[in-house]
Amino acid sequence: MATAGEWLEGARLRTLPAAIAPVLVGTGAAAQVDGADAGRALLAAGVALALQVAVNFANDYSDGVRGTDAQRVGPLRLTASGAARPGQVKAAAFASFAVAAVLGLALVALSGQWWLLAVGAAAIAAAWYYTGGRHPYGYLGLGEVGVFLFFGLVAVLGTTYTQAGVVTWPAVLGATGVGLLACALLTVNNIRDVPGDALSGKRTLAVRFGERRARRTYAWLLGLAFVAGAACAVEATGALLVLLAAPGAVVLSITVLAGARGVLLKPVLAGTGLLELGYGVLLGLGLAI
């Protein structure tokens, strides 16, 4: 039986700051057009956090039962380590999905945009089938596509739309930047896991590209995210605040390009998550003012 501490570690709480970034940017974009709503922003944040925890438990379960996590270096895997039974981890994932669904339903009801229920259902399906099901798309090198769509575009634009009722160009650019940073977070995670993934048949983009190209891709993703954020200044000059976080992106890129691997990538993972959070805070604030 897993302890409370092990369940918390299995939930990968360090990934949660990155889940808040889309809500911050989306709310900032809504504030730019005088449409921000604190209650709906909090509901959107709850949906984002619940989905992130659900994804973490779902990946733990699916990768664990497939044996993919046997050679991993990183946080505790409940299923692979035997700390919790697979069924328990699966139940935790579905409980988290249920929380996200309930909060999402409340958000949709307040906004009156009932068609967004289909978007929410697609987000939950994408979260599960990333590593779940018979043909998980994460094993085909398409994980970054799903992350960009749902943890970037859908999360930011959904937050803006449910508050302001419109989608603006700064929101689109901000969503693009957040999506690119979310992809960078997944990319560096997959770079760390290349040896184990290659042996287990998990053909992530990092495995398909090879480590050298994957590392360059990581650096490009960070750079392009800041280009997208700075481009918001065309309509909201305050968006240039986001450039205050750029030095952190440079340091992280240099570390990855220099060849850090294994446990040496753990601080890069944490740093990338914090970078995305900082990006969300600064760009959201810049758009709002």
Contacts in CASP RR format, 6 or more apart in sequence:
PFRMAT RR
TARGET T0000
AUTHOR 0000-0000-0000
METHOD contacts of the structure
MODEL  1
MATAGEWLEGARLRTLPAAIAPVLVGTGAAAQVDGADAGRALLAAGVALA
LQVAVNFANDYSDGVRGTDAQRVGPLRLTASGAARPGQVKAAAFASFAVA
AVLGLALVALSGQWWLLAVGAAAIAAAWYYTGGRHPYGYLGLGEVGVFLF
FGLVAVLGTTYTQAGVVTWPAVLGATGVGLLACALLTVNNIRDVPGDALS
GKRTLAVRFGERRARRTYAWLLGLAFVAGAACAVEATGALLVLLAAPGAV
VLSITVLAGARGVLLKPVLAGTGLLELGYGVLLGLGLAI
1 84 0 8 1.000
2 78 0 8 1.000
2 83 0 8 1.000
2 84 0 8 1.000
2 88 0 8 1.000
3 83 0 8 1.000
6 76 0 8 1.000
6 78 0 8 1.000
6 83 0 8 1.000
6 84 0 8 1.000
7 78 0 8 1.000
7 84 0 8 1.000
7 92 0 8 1.000
9 75 0 8 1.000
9 76 0 8 1.000
10 56 0 8 1.000
10 57 0 8 1.000
10 60 0 8 1.000
10 75 0 8 1.000
10 76 0 8 1.000
10 77 0 8 1.000
10 78 0 8 1.000
11 53 0 8 1.000
11 56 0 8 1.000
11 57 0 8 1.000
12 53 0 8 1.000
12 56 0 8 1.000
12 75 0 8 1.000
14 75 0 8 1.000
14 269 0 8 1.000
14 270 0 8 1.000
14 273 0 8 1.000
15 52 0 8 1.000
15 56 0 8 1.000
15 185 0 8 1.000
15 273 0 8 1.000
16 49 0 8 1.000
16 52 0 8 1.000
16 53 0 8 1.000
17 273 0 8 1.000
17 274 0 8 1.000
17 276 0 8 1.000
17 277 0 8 1.000
18 52 0 8 1.000
18 151 0 8 1.000
18 181 0 8 1.000
18 182 0 8 1.000
18 185 0 8 1.000
18 272 0 8 1.000
18 273 0 8 1.000
18 276 0 8 1.000
18 277 0 8 1.000
19 48 0 8 1.000
19 49 0 8 1.000
19 51 0 8 1.000
19 52 0 8 1.000
19 151 0 8 1.000
20 45 0 8 1.000
20 48 0 8 1.000
20 49 0 8 1.000
20 277 0 8 1.000
20 280 0 8 1.000
21 178 0 8 1.000
21 181 0 8 1.000
21 276 0 8 1.000
21 277 0 8 1.000
21 278 0 8 1.000
21 279 0 8 1.000
21 280 0 8 1.000
21 281 0 8 1.000
22 48 0 8 1.000
22 151 0 8 1.000
22 152 0 8 1.000
22 155 0 8 1.000
22 156 0 8 1.000
22 159 0 8 1.000
22 175 0 8 1.000
22 178 0 8 1.000
22 179 0 8 1.000
22 280 0 8 1.000
23 41 0 8 1.000
23 44 0 8 1.000
23 45 0 8 1.000
23 48 0 8 1.000
23 155 0 8 1.000
23 159 0 8 1.000
24 280 0 8 1.000
24 281 0 8 1.000
24 283 0 8 1.000
24 284 0 8 1.000
25 156 0 8 1.000
25 159 0 8 1.000
25 171 0 8 1.000
25 174 0 8 1.000
25 175 0 8 1.000
25 178 0 8 1.000
25 279 0 8 1.000
25 280 0 8 1.000
25 283 0 8 1.000
25 284 0 8 1.000
25 287 0 8 1.000
26 156 0 8 1.000
26 157 0 8 1.000
26 158 0 8 1.000
26 159 0 8 1.000
26 160 0 8 1.000
26 163 0 8 1.000
26 171 0 8 1.000
26 174 0 8 1.000
26 175 0 8 1.000
26 284 0 8 1.000
26 287 0 8 1.000
27 36 0 8 1.000
27 41 0 8 1.000
27 44 0 8 1.000
27 159 0 8 1.000
27 160 0 8 1.000
27 163 0 8 1.000
27 284 0 8 1.000
27 288 0 8 1.000
28 36 0 8 1.000
28 160 0 8 1.000
28 283 0 8 1.000
28 284 0 8 1.000
28 285 0 8 1.000
28 286 0 8 1.000
28 287 0 8 1.000
28 288 0 8 1.000
29 156 0 8 1.000
29 159 0 8 1.000
29 160 0 8 1.000
29 164 0 8 1.000
29 168 0 8 1.000
29 170 0 8 1.000
29 171 0 8 1.000
29 174 0 8 1.000
29 284 0 8 1.000
29 287 0 8 1.000
30 36 0 8 1.000
30 37 0 8 1.000
30 41 0 8 1.000
30 159 0 8 1.000
30 160 0 8 1.000
30 163 0 8 1.000
30 164 0 8 1.000
30 171 0 8 1.000
31 284 0 8 1.000
31 287 0 8 1.000
31 288 0 8 1.000
32 168 0 8 1.000
32 170 0 8 1.000
32 235 0 8 1.000
32 236 0 8 1.000
32 287 0 8 1.000
32 288 0 8 1.000
33 164 0 8 1.000
33 166 0 8 1.000
33 168 0 8 1.000
34 164 0 8 1.000
35 163 0 8 1.000
35 164 0 8 1.000
35 165 0 8 1.000
36 163 0 8 1.000
36 164 0 8 1.000
36 288 0 8 1.000
37 163 0 8 1.000
40 107 0 8 1.000
40 110 0 8 1.000
40 111 0 8 1.000
40 162 0 8 1.000
40 163 0 8 1.000
41 159 0 8 1.000
41 163 0 8 1.000
43 103 0 8 1.000
43 104 0 8 1.000
43 106 0 8 1.000
43 107 0 8 1.000
43 110 0 8 1.000
44 107 0 8 1.000
44 155 0 8 1.000
44 158 0 8 1.000
44 159 0 8 1.000
44 162 0 8 1.000
46 99 0 8 1.000
46 100 0 8 1.000
46 103 0 8 1.000
47 100 0 8 1.000
47 103 0 8 1.000
47 104 0 8 1.000
47 107 0 8 1.000
48 155 0 8 1.000
50 96 0 8 1.000
50 97 0 8 1.000
50 99 0 8 1.000
50 100 0 8 1.000
50 103 0 8 1.000
51 96 0 8 1.000
51 97 0 8 1.000
51 100 0 8 1.000
51 123 0 8 1.000
51 124 0 8 1.000
51 127 0 8 1.000
53 96 0 8 1.000
54 93 0 8 1.000
54 94 0 8 1.000
54 96 0 8 1.000
54 97 0 8 1.000
54 99 0 8 1.000
54 100 0 8 1.000
54 124 0 8 1.000
54 127 0 8 1.000
55 127 0 8 1.000
55 130 0 8 1.000
57 78 0 8 1.000
57 89 0 8 1.000
57 90 0 8 1.000
57 92 0 8 1.000
57 93 0 8 1.000
57 96 0 8 1.000
58 90 0 8 1.000
58 93 0 8 1.000
58 97 0 8 1.000
58 127 0 8 1.000
58 128 0 8 1.000
58 130 0 8 1.000
58 131 0 8 1.000
58 132 0 8 1.000
59 130 0 8 1.000
59 131 0 8 1.000
60 69 0 8 1.000
60 77 0 8 1.000
60 78 0 8 1.000
60 79 0 8 1.000
60 80 0 8 1.000
60 89 0 8 1.000
60 93 0 8 1.000
61 79 0 8 1.000
61 86 0 8 1.000
61 87 0 8 1.000
61 89 0 8 1.000
61 90 0 8 1.000
61 93 0 8 1.000
62 131 0 8 1.000
62 132 0 8 1.000
62 133 0 8 1.000
62 136 0 8 1.000
63 69 0 8 1.000
63 77 0 8 1.000
63 79 0 8 1.000
63 80 0 8 1.000
63 131 0 8 1.000
63 202 0 8 1.000
64 70 0 8 1.000
64 77 0 8 1.000
64 79 0 8 1.000
64 80 0 8 1.000
64 86 0 8 1.000
65 79 0 8 1.000
65 86 0 8 1.000
66 131 0 8 1.000
66 200 0 8 1.000
67 80 0 8 1.000
67 200 0 8 1.000
68 131 0 8 1.000
68 196 0 8 1.000
68 197 0 8 1.000
68 200 0 8 1.000
68 201 0 8 1.000
68 202 0 8 1.000
69 77 0 8 1.000
69 79 0 8 1.000
69 80 0 8 1.000
70 80 0 8 1.000
70 196 0 8 1.000
70 200 0 8 1.000
71 195 0 8 1.000
71 196 0 8 1.000
71 199 0 8 1.000
71 200 0 8 1.000
72 80 0 8 1.000
72 193 0 8 1.000
72 196 0 8 1.000
73 192 0 8 1.000
73 193 0 8 1.000
73 262 0 8 1.000
73 263 0 8 1.000
74 192 0 8 1.000
74 263 0 8 1.000
74 266 0 8 1.000
76 83 0 8 1.000
78 84 0 8 1.000
78 88 0 8 1.000
78 89 0 8 1.000
79 86 0 8 1.000
79 89 0 8 1.000
93 128 0 8 1.000
97 124 0 8 1.000
97 127 0 8 1.000
97 128 0 8 1.000
100 124 0 8 1.000
101 120 0 8 1.000
101 124 0 8 1.000
104 120 0 8 1.000
105 117 0 8 1.000
107 116 0 8 1.000
107 162 0 8 1.000
108 114 0 8 1.000
108 116 0 8 1.000
108 117 0 8 1.000
108 162 0 8 1.000
110 162 0 8 1.000
111 161 0 8 1.000
111 162 0 8 1.000
111 163 0 8 1.000
111 165 0 8 1.000
113 161 0 8 1.000
113 162 0 8 1.000
113 165 0 8 1.000
116 158 0 8 1.000
116 161 0 8 1.000
116 162 0 8 1.000
119 154 0 8 1.000
119 158 0 8 1.000
120 154 0 8 1.000
122 150 0 8 1.000
123 150 0 8 1.000
123 154 0 8 1.000
126 146 0 8 1.000
126 149 0 8 1.000
126 150 0 8 1.000
127 150 0 8 1.000
129 136 0 8 1.000
129 137 0 8 1.000
130 136 0 8 1.000
130 137 0 8 1.000
130 138 0 8 1.000
130 143 0 8 1.000
130 146 0 8 1.000
131 138 0 8 1.000
131 139 0 8 1.000
137 143 0 8 1.000
137 145 0 8 1.000
137 146 0 8 1.000
138 202 0 8 1.000
138 204 0 8 1.000
139 201 0 8 1.000
139 202 0 8 1.000
139 203 0 8 1.000
139 204 0 8 1.000
140 203 0 8 1.000
141 203 0 8 1.000
141 204 0 8 1.000
141 205 0 8 1.000
141 207 0 8 1.000
141 208 0 8 1.000
143 186 0 8 1.000
143 204 0 8 1.000
143 205 0 8 1.000
144 183 0 8 1.000
144 186 0 8 1.000
144 187 0 8 1.000
144 205 0 8 1.000
147 179 0 8 1.000
147 182 0 8 1.000
147 183 0 8 1.000
147 185 0 8 1.000
147 186 0 8 1.000
148 179 0 8 1.000
148 180 0 8 1.000
148 182 0 8 1.000
148 183 0 8 1.000
151 178 0 8 1.000
151 179 0 8 1.000
151 182 0 8 1.000
152 175 0 8 1.000
152 176 0 8 1.000
152 177 0 8 1.000
152 178 0 8 1.000
152 179 0 8 1.000
152 182 0 8 1.000
153 175 0 8 1.000
153 176 0 8 1.000
153 179 0 8 1.000
155 175 0 8 1.000
155 178 0 8 1.000
156 171 0 8 1.000
156 174 0 8 1.000
156 175 0 8 1.000
156 178 0 8 1.000
156 179 0 8 1.000
157 167 0 8 1.000
157 171 0 8 1.000
157 172 0 8 1.000
157 175 0 8 1.000
160 166 0 8 1.000
160 167 0 8 1.000
160 168 0 8 1.000
160 171 0 8 1.000
161 167 0 8 1.000
168 235 0 8 1.000
169 232 0 8 1.000
169 234 0 8 1.000
169 235 0 8 1.000
170 232 0 8 1.000
170 235 0 8 1.000
170 236 0 8 1.000
170 239 0 8 1.000
170 287 0 8 1.000
173 228 0 8 1.000
173 229 0 8 1.000
173 231 0 8 1.000
173 232 0 8 1.000
174 228 0 8 1.000
174 229 0 8 1.000
174 232 0 8 1.000
174 283 0 8 1.000
176 225 0 8 1.000
176 228 0 8 1.000
177 224 0 8 1.000
177 225 0 8 1.000
177 226 0 8 1.000
177 228 0 8 1.000
177 229 0 8 1.000
177 279 0 8 1.000
178 225 0 8 1.000
178 276 0 8 1.000
178 279 0 8 1.000
178 280 0 8 1.000
179 225 0 8 1.000
180 221 0 8 1.000
180 222 0 8 1.000
180 223 0 8 1.000
180 224 0 8 1.000
180 225 0 8 1.000
180 228 0 8 1.000
181 221 0 8 1.000
181 222 0 8 1.000
181 225 0 8 1.000
181 272 0 8 1.000
181 273 0 8 1.000
181 275 0 8 1.000
181 276 0 8 1.000
181 279 0 8 1.000
182 276 0 8 1.000
183 221 0 8 1.000
184 218 0 8 1.000
184 221 0 8 1.000
184 222 0 8 1.000
184 225 0 8 1.000
184 272 0 8 1.000
185 269 0 8 1.000
185 272 0 8 1.000
185 273 0 8 1.000
185 276 0 8 1.000
187 205 0 8 1.000
187 206 0 8 1.000
187 214 0 8 1.000
187 217 0 8 1.000
187 218 0 8 1.000
187 221 0 8 1.000
188 218 0 8 1.000
188 256 0 8 1.000
188 265 0 8 1.000
188 268 0 8 1.000
188 269 0 8 1.000
188 272 0 8 1.000
189 269 0 8 1.000
190 197 0 8 1.000
190 204 0 8 1.000
190 205 0 8 1.000
190 206 0 8 1.000
190 207 0 8 1.000
190 214 0 8 1.000
191 206 0 8 1.000
191 211 0 8 1.000
191 214 0 8 1.000
191 215 0 8 1.000
191 218 0 8 1.000
191 256 0 8 1.000
191 261 0 8 1.000
191 265 0 8 1.000
192 261 0 8 1.000
192 262 0 8 1.000
192 265 0 8 1.000
192 266 0 8 1.000
192 269 0 8 1.000
193 202 0 8 1.000
193 204 0 8 1.000
193 206 0 8 1.000
194 204 0 8 1.000
194 206 0 8 1.000
194 207 0 8 1.000
194 210 0 8 1.000
194 211 0 8 1.000
194 214 0 8 1.000
196 202 0 8 1.000
197 203 0 8 1.000
197 204 0 8 1.000
197 206 0 8 1.000
197 207 0 8 1.000
198 207 0 8 1.000
201 207 0 8 1.000
205 214 0 8 1.000
205 217 0 8 1.000
206 214 0 8 1.000
209 217 0 8 1.000
211 259 0 8 1.000
211 261 0 8 1.000
215 256 0 8 1.000
215 257 0 8 1.000
215 259 0 8 1.000
216 257 0 8 1.000
218 253 0 8 1.000
218 256 0 8 1.000
219 253 0 8 1.000
219 256 0 8 1.000
219 257 0 8 1.000
222 249 0 8 1.000
222 252 0 8 1.000
222 253 0 8 1.000
222 275 0 8 1.000
223 249 0 8 1.000
223 253 0 8 1.000
225 249 0 8 1.000
225 279 0 8 1.000
226 242 0 8 1.000
226 243 0 8 1.000
226 245 0 8 1.000
226 246 0 8 1.000
226 249 0 8 1.000
226 279 0 8 1.000
229 239 0 8 1.000
229 242 0 8 1.000
229 279 0 8 1.000
229 283 0 8 1.000
230 239 0 8 1.000
230 240 0 8 1.000
230 242 0 8 1.000
230 243 0 8 1.000
232 239 0 8 1.000
232 242 0 8 1.000
232 283 0 8 1.000
232 287 0 8 1.000
233 239 0 8 1.000
233 240 0 8 1.000
236 286 0 8 1.000
236 287 0 8 1.000
238 286 0 8 1.000
238 287 0 8 1.000
238 289 0 8 1.000
239 283 0 8 1.000
239 286 0 8 1.000
239 287 0 8 1.000
240 286 0 8 1.000
241 282 0 8 1.000
241 283 0 8 1.000
241 285 0 8 1.000
241 286 0 8 1.000
242 279 0 8 1.000
242 280 0 8 1.000
242 282 0 8 1.000
242 283 0 8 1.000
242 286 0 8 1.000
244 282 0 8 1.000
245 275 0 8 1.000
245 278 0 8 1.000
245 279 0 8 1.000
245 282 0 8 1.000
248 275 0 8 1.000
249 275 0 8 1.000
252 268 0 8 1.000
252 271 0 8 1.000
252 272 0 8 1.000
252 275 0 8 1.000
255 268 0 8 1.000
256 265 0 8 1.000
256 268 0 8 1.000
260 268 0 8 1.000
END
